[in-house]
């Protein structure tokens, strides 16, 4: 479980490195049927920023923990990119897509941690 926590921290740094905003960490460990331990949700203001955040997350996880995602989906149009690190899922959205899908509220009983924007 320690590995998941370190991965969450590393991914968060990767998001912040590229000015990703409105970061929310959903802790799903206590939820039956959850597909992973953590969801990390954030947003970028343009497809280019969403791509940059995706690359940065990948770099931080690889350099700090030798972790690579098992899958990355959504880079074609970079409106919603999902990165699967098995126990940790990362979702990087454009703001209107984030609002539409509202992942934060899929699991009402998840503990949500809001990370303040760095700027």
N, C-alpha and C positions, 0 to 999 in steps of 0.2 A: 504493500500500500504506500510505503514511503516513496517509491519510484513514481507513482501517480502524482503525489504532492509536488515532487521536484519538477516533474514534467509540466504541471500547471504553472508553476513559477517561471519556468524557462519560456513557455509559450507566451505568458503574459508579458515578459520582457521583450520578446520578439514583436508582439503587437505594438507595445509602447514605442519601440525603436522607430517604427514607421508612422507614429502619430495616430494609430488606430484609437477609436474613441468608444465611450459608452460600454466598457468591458463589464460583462456579467459572468460570474462563475456559478454554475448550478451544480450543487453537490447531490448526486443521485445515488450515493452508496446505500442509503437506507431504504431505497424504493424497490419493491418487488417488480421484476420484469424489465427494469431499466437496462438499456443496451450497453451502458458503460458506467464508469464511476463519476465522470465529470463532463459537463458541457461547458465550453467556453464560447461566449457569443460576443462579437464586437462588430464595429462597422468602420468602413472607409467612405470617403466622400465621392470617389470616382472609381471606375473600373481599374484604372492604373494604380490607384492607392490600394484597392483590394488585392491586386496582384502583388504589389510590393509587400504588403503585410503577410501574404501567404508565403512568399519567399523568405522573409525575415523569420517567421515562425519556424519554418523548416531548418533554416541555418542555426538558430539558437538551440533548438532541440538536438540537432545533430552535433554541434560543437560542444555543448555542455553535457549531454547525456548519451551521445551516440544513438539517438532514437531517430527513426525515419517513419513517416506515416505509411500505413499499409495501403491507403488509397487517398487520392485527392480528386474531388469532383467539382466541376463548375468553373474551371479556369477559362473555358471557351469564351464566355461572355462576362465573366467576373462580376456577376450581380449577387451571387451567393456561392461562396466557395466553402466546401466541407472538407476537412482534413481528419482522417481517421487514424488515431494513435492507439487503437484497441480500447484501452481503459479511459482515454480522453478523446472527446470529439471537439473539434474546433470549427466554429461557424463564423465566416467573415462576410458581412452583408453590405450592400448599398442600403442607405437609410430606409427607402420606401419598401424594399423587399423585406427588411428586418421587421418593419411595422406590420406588414401583411402576414408574414408567417408566425410572428409572435412566439418564438420558441421558448422564451423565458417562462411562459405561462402554460406550457404543455403539461408540466408536472407541478401541480399545486403544492405538493408536500416536499418539493425540493428546497434545500436551503440555498438562497441566492446571496451571493456576495458581489457588491458593486464596487469596482475599482475606480477611484477618482481619475479623471483625465489628467495627464501630466502638465499640460499647458495651463 
